[in-house]
């Protein structure tokens, strides 16, 4: 009896411990018990492109920073670029807290793909989801390799989240036939009630607050994600018109620096404009590494043509081609040289901004160069006065005339450079001809600080 009594006592004590443990587990792991649930709201209400991709990345980073318990994605989009949509899907799938999508009108094409990747789907009355066939920039149906890729990811993501993969595939491929759901020759686009019926929507709602109430979240803090000022500035510089102005400053700055070497300000303006041009496009995934390298290679070839190589030939043409081409490619979301999904308007804007900036820079150089040279500001940083003999400026002539003397080219003359005569080095120039280093030369005139020479054949 003593043993039995002890057993009963131990059993009661053990049951009490188990009950206490369950209560503790509930307190620790329940998101709504004894603490405020932090909900972060983000939005996709535009075309899905690299900017949307970066927005989602920053939003989810912010959700992690504030330790959000739930993320609600409010969506109204007709779709966009497939590659960016897939990257957004990967970010959503990797997020370790629930993400609920609130379709406040449309989730078409790439938008449907993103919505299916979320943990729960809620739709307003009159909303729609589907029509995920991949189309090109012209609106035509893309080749089957793109359709096949879209079908596979729609199918796998739907299956991962417990939704009918066959229906998800039918949102892409008109050839799929599903009894009582879809006939051949059409793609699936569900209304709110149809999406609820076939498991692609949890409920019809009218607000984010209603979604939270349905999930028994009453004590919550709703935080709406917004881009900070830096990101807004970055978005501002993505405007093609602003990009064209930056290209104008780059061209003008480099030209004025070459005309007045050592001044520094034009070069600083050109470098600053180049940074402001490249960084926003790079951060938003538009500027690929190879495009940036091509730009710098083009600039290097142009400078080499001007300062190293005689004449203007292959290096100069290649440099201009690389520079102009890379400036255009940086602004558009092409896949290497595949422009299948680049809207024609974006390509036109990029070409117009680049050529407009370059031509505008040239016009500014011709129209504004003379005014700048006569301005008070320019006189402070550059020598603009003539050094007349009357003011005390004299050139010490050579003790013996060098006219008729012969020597060798100490450097390449293009057409200016240095020559060596009687083991002494002099500044020299030609009447336009190029003389290679080591060629024999003859002095034609020595009345200025530089010798006028010609090549001896």
Secondary structure, DSSP 8 states (H G I E B T S, - for coil): -HHHHHHHHHHHHHHHHHHHHHHHHHHHH-TTSSS-EEEEEEEE-S-BSHHHHHHHHHHHHHHHHTT-SEEEEEEEE--B-HHHHHHHHHHHHH-SSEEEEEEEEEEETHHHHHHHHSSEEEE-TT-EEE----B-TTSSB--HHHHHHHHHHHHHHHHHTTS-HHHHHHTT-TT--BTTTB-TT---EEEHHHHHHTTS-SEE-SSHHHHHHHTT--SEEEEE----HHHHHHHHTTSHHHHHHHHHHHHHHHHHHHHTTT--HHHHHHHHHHHHHHHHHHHTT-S-HHHHHHHHHHHHHHHHHHHTSSSS-HHHHHHHHHHHHHHHHHTS--BTTB-TTS-HHHHHHHHHHHHHHHHHHHHHHHHHHHHHHTSHHHHHHS--S---GGGT------SS--TT-EEEESS-BSSEEEEEETTEEEEEE-SS--B-TT-EEEEEE-SSSSEEEEE--
